[in-house]
Amino acid sequence: MKRILLLFFICCASNISSETVFLEESQVKANIGKAIEYQILPTSASNLQMILNQESNWKQNDKITIHLPNVKETAWFRIQLEHAGKQPETFYLLFSSPVIDRYEVYYQNQGRWLQMVTGEQVFMKDKPLFSHIPTFPFTLTPGEKKTLYVKMESENPLFSFVSVYPSRSFLEYSKTSDIFFAAYFGAGALMFFYSLFLSYSLRYKQFFFYFFYLGSVILVTLFSTGFIQYIEIGTSHEWKNYLFPVSIYLTGIFGLLFTAEFLDLEKHGQTHYRINGAQIGLMLLLMPSILFIDIRTYIDTAVKIVILPILWGIYLSIYSIVKYPKRAENYLFFFALSSILIGAGINVTTIQGWVSPLAVASYSLPFGAAIMIMLLAIALMLRVSDFRKEYEDKQELDTQLKVAKKLQKDLLPKHRSHLKEFPIGFRYLPTSDIGGDFVQFLEDEKGIGIFLCDVSGHGIAAAMIASMTKVSLQLWADELDKPAKAAERIRLSLKENLSSHFLSAVFLYINPEKNIFKIANAGHHPVILLRSDKEPFYINSKGKAITEFIPLTLEEYESELPNEGKFVLYTDGVLEARDPSTNQLFGDERFKTLLMENMDLDPQSLCDRVIGEVFRFSKYKRADDDITIFAIDLKKK
């Protein structure tokens, strides 16, 4: 019975209505798409026997390519070949799409069906030269006819140029292709390591972003050229279908980051900067969608959306050219992105079926990428020259000032809106680039600690002492509920470094579980408690400032935590702000009135209002002392 069925299938297979492709030893048959027939079957029913049993369902392909961009099911193709030459010859059936697409080729040889599968040659120990090319060898004798059945599955839109090469022509083609792409990837690798060197040596963000952008572009072209097949992990190519779209998203993300740094978007205004950031956010948001949608849709979305950053980059480069017409690197940036846009545009629009198939589509993306890499490399070299000049100028700056500024920056708390659900606000206005005020927050499982400090003097010395004080605060973190004890331990750790300086500080501890708060005041202004319809309450806790020689004698204040209201901590810069026209101080009474009038504001708005009023009072002149204010709302939100 099996023999009868086999003969039946063979007879059906021989009933070919498609155009026959005549082959010769010295002739290449390129783009034979119109000589191909096809069928579309559900993947579950897609096998050779089913195909042989449905001879009447074949459709003639009317394009020079296999081009079925909207088909998601398995596609079968039938090609009839006849050897019209005089010598036996091995021919190669070649598809232009990379091997991440899966091909299965079936044909009869001496009454037996033979099968070849894409990728088999890739997993061989000694890989042939053409491992990255989806190609299938078969031998014909003069006058011999052969019908090939090709099963094609892909997570990408089905698109491929189909050609048949004789042995010698195919070897020449594969060698030429390999030499070209070896040169391309070699140059790309050199630029890759060059950008890494620049990133490490110059430490500019744009070189880091270019390094990652270049790496992602090379990864994408590894896929588009098929050279990704030389990278083996396990015995399957399936993981490459996931890496391909992820690498596309990475090119968009790192390309946008590189664009923002290279063109210095912050100087172009917040609108451009925010649009750039929004596109980065969109791509970061879409990347995890691979967990929720099918891989075909994921790849299709990535291929389409990556055009947006390229168009955006071209717009920004034109904007930069108009704004800075003498900067040659802006022109190079424009032509670089234009080249990759043209290359990717030809590739994507051809594969998606938006334009008629173009023979250059298979090479347009790597060509465009190669031109882009070269132009960006030249632009970066020009930028390196500018950076070197800037670097030499910066060497003239005071080194100690740089260190002090960094210390001052480290002293500022990171932006937070809440501490254990308590809303907070904070403003700091130094009298110079380097000040001695700072605020620090500490937390444990039970409560929170707030430390506000004012170091005498300004400049580098004050910043150094403030920095050491911040380090010493770890002593309080160990026993957060004992602020007075922590103050003495901090003084002991600092006294050898205080010299002629001193510092005033206030420690505020809040324990929501026990519903208590504690205050230890080391020679600082009292903590102010604001409550609705009541006078501000000044919480005085006796204590001396932290100095080198005088021991602390602090009295720790403890009380029940109010259900509502605000604690306000501040430095003397608020009270000592001066009206330059009258030489009058801002003072306690004016500050008290200001707090009463604005006690219903949230903590951050309250701090902003105080700073604004102090600014107006001092006629927007820089203050004589650092100004720091902190507020915390006692009602959780």
C-alpha positions in Angstrom: 0.0 0.0 0.0 2.9 2.4 0.9 4.5 1.7 -2.5 1.2 2.6 -4.3 0.9 5.8 -2.3 4.5 6.7 -3.1 4.0 6.1 -6.8 0.9 8.2 -6.6 2.8 11.1 -5.0 5.6 10.8 -7.6 3.1 10.9 -10.4 1.5 14.0 -8.9 4.9 15.6 -8.4 5.7 15.1 -12.1 2.5 16.9 -13.2 4.2 20.3 -13.2 2.5 23.2 -14.8 5.0 25.9 -13.8 7.7 27.4 -16.0 10.8 25.2 -16.3 14.1 26.9 -15.4 16.8 25.6 -17.9 20.3 25.5 -16.3 23.8 25.4 -17.8 27.3 25.0 -16.3 28.3 28.6 -17.1 25.1 30.5 -16.6 23.6 32.0 -13.5 19.8 32.1 -13.3 19.1 35.1 -11.1 15.7 36.2 -9.7 13.7 33.3 -10.9 10.6 34.3 -8.8 8.2 34.2 -11.8 9.1 30.5 -12.4 8.0 29.6 -8.9 4.6 28.3 -7.7 3.4 28.5 -4.1 0.8 27.3 -1.6 0.0 28.5 1.9 -0.9 25.9 4.5 -1.5 26.1 8.2 1.6 25.1 10.1 0.0 22.1 11.8 -0.9 20.6 8.4 2.3 21.5 6.6 4.2 18.5 5.4 5.5 17.1 2.1 2.8 14.5 1.8 0.0 17.1 2.2 1.7 19.2 -0.5 2.0 16.4 -2.9 -1.6 15.6 -2.3 -2.8 19.1 -3.3 -1.4 19.5 -6.8 -4.4 21.6 -7.9 -3.9 24.3 -5.3 -0.6 25.7 -6.6 -0.6 29.4 -7.5 1.7 31.0 -9.9 4.0 33.6 -8.4 3.8 36.8 -10.4 6.9 38.6 -9.0 10.6 38.3 -9.5 10.9 37.6 -5.8 9.2 35.5 -3.2 7.2 38.3 -1.7 4.3 37.5 0.6 4.6 40.2 3.4 1.1 39.6 4.8 1.4 35.8 5.0 2.0 34.4 8.5 1.4 30.7 7.8 3.9 28.3 6.4 4.6 28.8 2.7 5.5 26.0 0.2 7.2 26.7 -3.2 7.7 24.5 -6.2 10.5 25.0 -8.7 11.1 22.8 -11.9 14.7 22.7 -13.1 16.2 21.1 -16.2 19.9 20.7 -17.0 20.5 22.0 -20.6 24.3 21.7 -20.5 26.6 19.0 -21.6 28.4 18.0 -18.3 27.2 16.9 -14.9 27.1 19.9 -12.6 26.3 20.8 -9.0 24.0 23.8 -8.8 23.2 25.9 -5.7 19.7 27.1 -5.0 20.3 30.5 -3.2 17.8 32.6 -1.2 18.7 36.1 -0.3 17.1 36.2 3.2 19.4 35.3 6.2 19.3 31.9 7.8 17.2 33.1 10.7 14.4 32.1 8.3 13.9 28.4 8.1 14.0 26.6 4.8 13.4 22.9 4.0 14.1 21.7 0.5 12.8 18.3 -0.8 13.6 16.6 -4.1 13.7 13.1 -5.5 17.0 11.3 -6.2 16.8 7.7 -7.5 13.3 7.2 -6.3 14.0 8.5 -2.8 12.9 11.8 -1.3 15.9 13.8 0.1 15.6 16.7 2.5 18.0 19.6 3.2 17.4 22.1 6.0 18.8 25.6 6.5 21.4 25.8 9.1 22.7 22.3 8.9 26.0 23.4 7.5 26.3 26.1 10.2 26.5 23.5 13.0 29.2 21.5 11.2 32.6 21.4 12.9 34.4 22.6 9.7 32.0 25.2 8.3 31.9 25.8 4.6 32.6 29.3 3.3 28.9 29.9 2.6 27.6 29.0 6.1 25.8 32.4 6.5 23.9 32.0 3.2 20.7 30.0 2.9 21.8 27.8 -0.1 21.1 24.2 -1.1 23.4 22.2 -3.5 22.0 19.5 -5.8 23.6 17.7 -8.8 22.1 17.3 -12.3 23.2 15.3 -15.3 22.7 16.6 -18.8 18.9 16.5 -19.7 17.9 15.6 -16.2 14.8 17.3 -14.8 14.2 17.9 -11.1 11.4 19.4 -9.1 12.3 21.1 -5.8 9.7 21.7 -3.1 10.7 24.4 -0.6 9.1 24.9 2.8 9.7 28.4 4.2 8.9 29.6 7.7 9.8 33.0 9.1 9.0 35.4 11.9 9.7 38.2 9.4 7.6 39.2 6.3 8.3 36.5 3.6 10.7 38.1 1.2 13.6 36.6 -0.8 15.3 36.8 -4.1 15.8 33.3 -5.5 18.7 32.4 -7.8 20.5 29.2 -9.1 24.3 29.3 -9.4 26.6 26.7 -11.0 29.5 25.6 -8.7 32.2 28.0 -10.0 29.9 31.0 -10.1 28.6 30.3 -6.6 32.1 30.0 -5.1 33.1 33.3 -6.7 29.9 34.9 -5.4 30.4 33.6 -1.9 34.1 34.6 -1.8 33.3 38.1 -3.0 30.5 38.5 -0.6 32.7 37.3 2.3 35.5 39.6 1.4 33.2 42.6 1.3 31.5 41.9 4.5 34.8 40.9 6.2 36.1 44.3 5.3 32.9 45.9 6.6 32.9 44.1 9.9 36.7 44.6 10.2 36.3 48.4 9.8 33.3 48.3 12.2 35.3 46.4 14.8 38.1 48.9 14.6 35.7 51.8 15.1 34.1 49.8 17.9 37.4 49.6 19.8 38.4 53.1 18.9 35.1 54.4 20.4 35.8 52.3 23.5 39.3 53.8 23.8 37.8 57.3 23.5 35.1 56.5 26.0 37.7 55.3 28.5 40.3 58.0 28.0 38.1 61.1 27.6 35.1 60.0 29.7 32.5 61.9 27.7 29.0 60.5 27.5 28.7 60.8 23.8 31.6 58.4 23.2 30.1 55.8 25.6 26.7 56.1 23.8 28.5 55.9 20.4 30.3 52.8 21.6 27.0 51.1 22.4 25.2 52.5 19.4 27.9 51.1 17.1 27.8 47.8 18.8 24.0 47.5 18.3 24.3 48.6 14.6 26.9 45.9 14.0 24.7 43.4 15.7 21.7 44.3 13.4 23.9 44.0 10.3 25.1 40.6 11.5 21.5 39.6 11.1 20.8 41.3 7.8 23.9 39.7 6.2 23.4 36.3 7.8 26.8 36.4 9.5 25.0 35.9 12.8 25.0 32.2 11.8 28.7 31.9 12.8 27.6 32.6 16.4 26.4 29.3 17.9 24.6 28.8 21.2 23.1 25.3 21.5 21.7 23.5 18.5 18.9 26.0 17.6 18.6 29.3 15.8 15.4 30.2 17.5 17.0 32.5 20.1 18.2 34.7 17.2 14.6 35.6 16.3 14.3 37.2 19.7 17.7 38.9 19.7 17.1 40.4 16.2 14.2 42.8 17.2 15.8 43.5 20.6 19.0 44.7 18.8 16.8 47.0 16.6 15.3 48.6 19.7 18.8 49.0 21.2 20.0 50.9 18.0 17.1 53.3 18.5 17.7 53.8 22.2 21.5 54.3 22.0 21.1 56.3 18.8 18.8 58.7 20.6 21.2 58.9 23.6 24.1 59.5 21.3 22.2 62.2 19.3 21.3 64.0 22.6 24.9 64.1 23.7 26.5 64.8 20.3 24.2 67.6 19.4 23.9 68.9 23.0 20.1 68.8 23.0 19.9 70.6 26.4 21.1 73.8 24.6 18.3 73.4 22.0 15.6 73.8 24.7 13.6 71.6 26.9 11.1 70.7 24.2 13.7 68.9 22.0 15.1 67.2 25.0 11.8 66.0 26.3 10.7 64.7 22.8 14.0 62.8 22.7 13.4 61.4 26.1 9.9 60.4 25.3 11.1 58.3 22.3 13.6 56.6 24.5 10.9 55.9 27.0 8.6 54.5 24.3 11.2 52.1 23.1 12.0 51.0 26.6 8.3 50.4 27.2 8.0 48.4 24.0 11.0 46.1 24.6 9.4 44.0 27.3 6.3 43.5 25.1 8.1 40.5 23.7 6.7 38.7 26.8 3.1 39.4 25.7 2.8 39.5 21.9 3.9 37.0 19.2 7.4 37.3 17.9 6.2 38.1 14.3 4.3 41.2 15.6 7.2 42.2 17.8 9.7 42.1 15.0 7.4 44.0 12.6 6.8 46.7 15.2 10.5 47.0 15.9 11.4 47.3 12.2 8.8 50.1 11.7 9.3 52.1 14.8 13.1 52.3 14.4 12.6 54.7 11.5 11.3 57.4 14.0 14.7 58.0 15.8 16.4 58.3 12.4 14.0 60.9 11.1 14.2 62.7 14.5 18.0 62.7 14.3 18.0 64.1 10.8 15.6 66.9 11.9 17.9 67.7 14.9 21.0 67.8 12.7 19.2 70.2 10.3 18.3 72.3 13.3 21.9 72.3 14.5 23.2 73.2 11.0 20.9 76.2 10.9 21.9 77.2 14.4 25.6 76.5 14.1 26.4 76.6 10.4 30.2 76.6 10.9 30.3 73.2 12.7 31.4 70.6 10.1 30.4 67.7 12.4 26.8 68.7 12.2 26.8 68.3 8.4 28.6 64.9 8.8 26.0 63.8 11.4 23.2 64.8 8.9 24.7 62.8 6.0 25.5 59.9 8.3 21.8 59.5 9.4 20.6 60.2 5.9 22.7 57.2 4.6 21.3 54.8 7.2 17.8 56.1 6.6 18.1 55.5 2.8 19.6 52.0 3.4 17.1 51.0 6.0 14.2 52.6 4.0 15.0 50.6 0.9 15.3 47.4 2.9 12.1 47.9 5.0 9.8 49.3 2.3 10.9 46.5 -0.1 10.4 43.7 2.5 7.1 45.2 3.8 5.7 45.3 0.2 5.3 49.1 0.1 7.3 49.4 -3.1 8.2 47.1 -5.9 11.1 44.7 -5.1 14.5 46.3 -5.6 17.6 44.2 -6.2 19.7 46.4 -3.9 17.4 45.8 -0.9 19.6 42.9 0.3 22.7 45.1 0.5 21.2 48.5 1.2 21.2 48.3 5.0 24.9 47.2 5.4 25.9 49.8 2.8 24.0 52.5 4.6 25.4 51.4 7.9 29.0 51.4 6.5 28.7 55.0 5.2 27.1 56.1 8.5 29.9 54.5 10.6 32.5 56.2 8.4 30.9 59.7 8.6 30.2 59.5 12.3 33.9 58.4 12.9 35.1 61.6 11.1 32.6 63.7 13.0 33.8 62.2 16.3 37.4 62.9 15.3 36.5 66.6 14.8 34.7 66.6 18.1 37.8 65.0 19.8 39.9 67.9 18.6 37.4 70.4 20.1 37.3 68.4 23.4 41.1 68.5 23.6 41.1 72.2 23.3 38.4 72.5 26.0 40.3 70.1 28.2 43.4 72.2 28.0 41.4 75.3 29.0 39.8 73.5 31.9 43.3 72.6 33.2 43.7 76.3 34.2 40.8 76.0 36.6 41.5 75.7 40.3 41.8 72.0 41.2 40.7 72.5 44.8 37.6 74.3 43.6 36.6 71.3 41.5 37.0 69.0 44.5 35.1 71.3 46.8 32.2 71.6 44.3 32.0 67.8 44.1 31.9 67.6 47.9 29.2 70.2 48.0 27.1 68.3 45.4 27.4 65.1 47.4 26.2 66.9 50.5 22.8 67.8 48.9 20.1 65.2 49.5 18.7 63.3 46.6 15.3 64.7 45.6 12.5 63.1 47.6 8.9 64.0 48.1 8.2 61.8 51.1 9.9 60.2 54.1 7.9 57.1 55.3 4.7 58.7 53.8 5.3 62.1 55.4 5.5 64.8 52.7 8.7 66.8 52.8 10.1 69.9 51.2 13.7 71.3 50.9 15.4 74.4 49.5 19.1 75.3 49.6 20.7 78.5 48.3 24.4 78.8 48.8 26.1 82.2 49.2 28.8 81.1 46.8 29.5 78.0 44.6 30.6 76.3 47.8 28.8 76.4 51.1 28.7 74.7 54.5 24.9 74.0 55.0 23.4 70.6 54.3 20.5 68.4 55.2 20.6 64.6 55.5 17.8 62.0 56.0 18.2 58.7 57.8 15.7 55.9 58.1 15.3 52.6 60.0 12.4 50.2 60.5 10.8 52.3 63.2 11.5 55.9 62.4 13.2 58.7 60.5 16.0 61.1 61.4 16.5 64.5 59.9 19.8 66.3 60.4 20.3 70.0 59.5 23.8 71.5 59.8 25.4 74.9 59.4 29.3 75.0 59.2 30.9 78.3 60.0 32.5 80.0 57.1 32.3 79.3 53.4 34.4 77.9 50.6 36.6 74.8 50.4 37.2 74.4 54.2 33.5 74.6 55.1 32.7 72.1 52.4 35.3 69.7 53.6 34.0 69.8 57.2 30.5 69.4 56.0 31.5 66.4 54.0 33.2 64.8 57.0 30.1 65.5 59.1 28.0 63.7 56.6 30.3 60.7 56.8 30.1 60.8 60.6 26.3 60.7 60.5 26.6 56.9 60.2 27.2 57.0 63.9 23.6 58.3 64.3 22.2 55.7 61.9 23.3 53.0 64.4 21.1 54.5 67.2 18.6 56.7 65.5 16.4 57.0 68.6 19.2 58.6 70.5 20.0 62.0 68.8 21.8 63.6 71.8 24.1 60.6 72.2 24.8 60.7 68.4 25.6 64.4 68.5 28.4 63.8 71.1 29.8 60.9 69.2 29.9 63.0 66.0 31.7 65.8 67.8 34.3 63.3 69.0 34.8 62.0 65.5 35.2 65.6 64.1 37.1 67.5 66.8 40.6 66.9 65.4 39.5 68.3 62.0 37.5 71.3 63.2 40.5 73.6 63.8 39.0 77.1 64.0 35.7 76.1 62.6 32.5 75.1 64.4 29.1 73.9 63.4 25.6 74.2 64.7 23.2 71.4 64.1 19.8 70.1 64.9 18.7 66.4 65.2 15.0 65.6 64.7 13.8 62.0 65.3 10.3 60.9 64.5 8.8 57.6 65.5 5.3 57.1 64.0 4.9 53.7 65.7 5.4 55.1 69.2 3.9 58.4 68.2 6.8 60.4 69.6 9.5 62.8 68.4 12.8 63.8 69.8 15.0 66.8 69.2 18.7 67.4 70.1 19.9 71.0 69.3 23.6 71.7 69.1 23.7 75.5 69.2 21.2 75.8 66.3 17.9 77.7 65.8 14.9 76.1 67.4 12.7 73.7 65.4 9.4 75.4 64.6 6.1 73.5 64.9 3.3 74.9 62.7 -0.3 74.1 63.5 -3.6 75.4 62.1 -5.1 78.4 63.9 -2.2 78.5 66.4 0.9 80.5 66.9 4.1 78.9 65.6 5.6 76.9 68.5 9.4 77.2 68.9 10.9 74.0 70.4 14.0 75.0 72.3 16.4 72.2 73.3 19.5 73.5 75.1 22.8 72.6 73.7 26.1 74.1 72.5 27.5 74.2 69.0 30.0 71.5 68.0 33.5 72.8 68.4 37.0 71.3 68.9 37.5 72.0 72.6 34.1 72.5 74.3 32.2 69.3 75.2 28.5 69.1 74.3 25.9 69.3 77.0 22.7 68.6 75.2 19.2 68.3 76.6 17.1 65.9 74.5 13.6 67.1 74.0 10.9 64.4 73.7 7.2 64.8 73.2 4.1 63.2 71.7 3.9 63.5 67.9 1.1 65.8 66.8 -1.5 64.4 64.5 -1.1 67.3 62.1 1.1 70.3 61.5 4.6 70.8 60.1 8.1 70.9 61.5 10.3 73.6 60.0 14.1 73.5 60.2 16.3 76.3 58.9 19.7 78.0 59.0 20.5 81.6 60.0 20.8 82.6 56.4 17.0 83.0 56.3 17.0 85.4 59.2 20.1 87.3 58.1 19.0 88.0 54.6 19.5 91.8 54.1 17.7 94.5 52.2 20.5 96.2 50.4 18.7 99.6 50.2 17.8 99.8 54.0 20.4 97.4 55.4 17.5 95.8 57.3 17.5 92.1 58.2 14.7 89.7 57.3 14.5 88.8 60.9 12.5 86.5 63.2 9.2 88.4 63.1 9.0 88.6 59.4 9.9 84.9 59.1 7.2 84.0 61.7 4.6 86.0 59.9 5.5 84.4 56.6 5.2 80.9 58.0 1.8 81.7 59.6 0.4 83.1 56.3 1.5 80.0 54.3 1.2 77.2 56.8 -1.5 75.5 54.7 0.8 75.0 51.8 2.5 71.6 51.2 6.1 71.4 52.5 7.8 72.0 49.2 5.6 74.9 48.3 6.2 76.4 51.8 10.0 76.2 51.3 9.7 77.6 47.8 7.6 80.5 49.1 10.1 81.3 51.9 13.0 81.3 49.5 11.0 83.5 47.1 10.2 86.1 49.8 13.8 86.1 51.0 14.9 86.7 47.4 12.5 89.6 46.9 13.4 91.1 50.3 17.1 91.1 49.4 16.3 92.6 46.0 17.5 89.3 44.3 21.1 89.9 45.5 23.2 86.9 46.6 22.9 86.5 50.3 25.8 86.9 52.8 25.2 83.5 54.2 23.9 80.1 53.0 20.2 79.7 53.1 18.7 76.3 53.9 15.1 75.4 54.9 13.4 72.1 55.4 9.8 71.2 56.2 8.0 68.0 56.9 4.2 67.5 57.1 3.1 65.4 60.1 0.0 64.1 58.3 0.8 61.1 56.1 -0.2 61.2 52.5 
